[in-house]
Amino acid sequence: MRIVLSNIGTLGDTNPLIAIALELKRRGHVPVMALPEVYRPKVEPLGLEFRPLRPDIDPTNTILVEMVYDVKKGTERGLREFLYPALRHTYADLLDAATQPERADLLLLGELNYAGPIVAEKTGIPWASYVLAPFSFFSAYDPPVLPPYPGLAKAEKFLPGMGHAVKAVARLVTRTWPEPVYALRRELGLPQGPNPIFDAKHSPDLVLALFSRALGVEQKDWPRNALITGFCFYDADAGNAKLPPHLEEFVAAGEPPVVFTLGSAAVLAAGPFYDLSAEAAMQLGGRAVLLIGNDPRNRPSQKLPDSICVAEYAPYSALFPRASMVVHQGGVGTTAQCLRAGKPMIIMPYSHDQPDNARRMRRMGLSRTIERRAYQPARVADTLRAMFADPAYAVRSAAVAGQLRQEHGVPNACDALEQLHARPRTR
């Protein structure tokens, strides 16, 4: 089959699609990656067909990232100021990828591609959707942490049924946000349809939940065709999965270090995280790795001892198994790699799904959370000491890693896509 895989998001959002595309290609299918232009150098060296999708993402636009990660207004502004102004371009680009030079047999769409379900409806091409974390389902029975209103999720413990209130609040606050999507549908002669933010983003035929059951399990109000596959791992850089030479030399030369990282997006809005983390590592007195990205502002200002190694990027799958603990932002991709490596973690969440992921890790006894406003060297160092002194964190983390080894996310996802393609069409 010819299948178009498409999303608009961070590298962490894109890597699971690459993992699936590579397996589909191995099975003899023709995957087509419809993604922002910035990802072309990551995709084409893998021998995958690439089609550009607007809006493009400027990896140096730290102002955009800081805006999107604003707890109060970030999600709304990201939609209104970044995704929606390009909605008609996204539709045109995806329509072209789905029909030229030949018609696709199937679409696999991420939840931020608001034009995707419209393209599927206009062309009649079957489609599946995917989500990366339980947060995306907004279940009333497993209520997520809403970043602007974290207290609502905590209230569930004392007020059963509060999850329904969380869901209602989310819909109320966002009630005007989908209007640009409705406007495009009207222009194309389509009815308004379900709410794009909560409902229309899920395919009626197959919703791939690309995460582990360790993170979340099915709920009564999930889409009826949701399938938990397990995590879909890929983190090579255009196929290169090795550590940078200087980092390999550092890791091999001593005890497992603590790794400080902010994933693929929050690293562009790091603020003082790396200076504070370097100071925490020095107070702790152990070895540490700082993954700072390519923003020069993230390079620590003070002179660092030889016990701290700084690198711009490293594949987590090559680094985390050789770490002692990981301090990170709580993105689902970073969290998944920690779980697979069996490493305890400290999470300093920004926004979106990160506070919810942090709560799930904390409930499992795998992590502690330090809020951004409280992230100070002494507190970080004390928390690391306390966690190292409690072997239960390492024991529980190793047990979850064993569970993940029994899950096969990429094959499960590809099996489901093949079954969807083979299903007789009734409409």
URJO-V530882 format. One line per field, one symbol per residue. ss: DSSP state (H for helix, E for strand, C for the rest). phi: phi as a letter, one per 40 degrees, with the letter a starting at -180 (. if undefined). Layout:
ss=???
phi=???
//
This chain:
ss=CEEEEECCCCHHHHHHHHHHHHHHHHCCCEEEEEECHHHHHHHHHHCCEEEECCCCCCCCCHHHHHHHCCCCCHHHHHHHHHHHHHHHHHHHHHHHHHHCCCCCCEEEEECCCCCHHHHHHHHCCCEEEEECCHHHHCCCCCCCCECCEHHHHHHCCCCCCHHHHHHHHHHHHCCCCCHHHHHHHHHCCCCCCCCCCCCCCCCCCCEEECCCCCCCCCCCCCCCCEEECCCCCCCCECCECCCCHHHHHHHHCCCCEEEEECCCCHHHHCCCHHHHHHHHHHHHCCCEEEECCCCHHHCCCCCCCCCEEEECCCCHHHHHHHEEEEEECCCHHHHHHHHHHCCCEEECCCCCCHHHHHHHHHHCCCEEECCHHHCCHHHHHHHHHHHHHCCHHHHHHHHHHHHHHCCCHHHHHHHHHHHHHHCCCCC
phi=.cbcbaabacccccdcccdccccccccgcbcbcbadddcdccbcccgbcbbcbcccbcccccccccccccccbcccccccbbcccbdccdccccccccbbcacccabbbccccccdcccccccgcdabbabbaddccfcccbccccdcbccccccdcbbdgcdccdcccccccbdcccdcccccccdcgbcdgccccbbcccccbabcccaccccabdbcbcdcbcbcchcbcaacbfgcbccddccdcccccacdccbbabgcbdccbcfcdcccccccccccgbcabbcbgbcccccdcccbcccbbbbcaacdcccdcbccabbacgccccdccccccgbcabbbccafccccccccccccgbabbbcdcbcbdccccccccccccbccccccccccdcccccbbccdcccdccccccccdcba
//
